[in-house]
């Protein structure tokens, strides 16, 4: 049983390393190479354990885990050294806390730990549970690989190892203070191994769920890219059709202008040119941005403004928005412009000014100012929807605030009674400062 327990513990350590490394870094080798590397690491550490020298165990842990991380995962030399040292420190600290914590709490003395093999095994299981908890917590709290896949339930999983630690301390106390037979103590050790295995299974199931959610998110983003490209190319096709119409009509326009010029009718020429410029064919589609998504969305609302007789002004600078997820950018633009159009169409002035520009090389500012004759309603300092079905439509401003918060920015909404204008300013922090 003792040998089986030590095999289990060393295998458990390898699984913890795998969970930690895979959360922090991407793989650069296939599954077979990964499994073989961890198997060799386990075999070397388990074999060297029989030498009975703690310093050898410490050194073998570092070398084996370093080789696995550096060769199997996409980690630099410095990163490999740092993270393996961190794991070794976590393991040492949890072992110290377990032994001296048990002694302070009168669960088992240090003498009992050294003299009773079963107590030593149970306290070792306790330290491994603490080690798993510390390593998993460290990996999750510092995880930056994917900003848009939320993992809000990882912390709940920490209840399992905490509960395991309490159970192991209880087993240790019973083994120390009661005269238990060998069978009962063996049952405790088996239950301890099963409990630790349950912790790992729960963690792996959770990681699998998170991985599936990430894949689904990436799939949805790919679908969104396809839709954007499809709509963009339809827009280009429409623009080409309009250009063909203009080229077809240009000869007629030039003939009319030539006739007016021959008559010396300068006022007539200016009026005719103005009528051509005001033609809906000339206004229908514009290149507002070199960003496909922005161009598609802004053109959609620009055409709505044309139909609703809203004077739409747009100023979009050359801004790198690659740090914003397509879904977030779509939600932000749609909510900003939808609210602006709905307010402007009910006003007398019917104007919208929309701009996107970079600020201080660290922020991107989205700003929409629209005419609004009726002041928006407030809940304290927070604006709320003025739509009839406010329960459903009140999510626009909330969505904008959530996106701003997600990108370490802020959302400000202001209404000017004097100018009868509503202004929404959304500031997002780009990735430049986070690199």
GIKA-V201560 format. One record per helix or strand. SS is the DSSP state (~ for helix, > for strand). FROM is the first residue (numbers start at 1). TO is the last residue. Records with the same first field share a line. If there is no record, write none. Layout:
SS->FROM-TO ; FROM-TO
This chain:
~->2-24 ; 31-49 ; 54-72 ; 77-104 ; 110-115 ; 117-141 ; 154-177 ; 182-262 ; 266-277 ; 280-283 ; 292-307 ; 326-344 ; 390-393 ; 395-406 ; 431-434
>->27-27 ; 73-73 ; 311-316 ; 351-359 ; 363-371 ; 378-379 ; 382-383 ; 410-416 ; 421-429
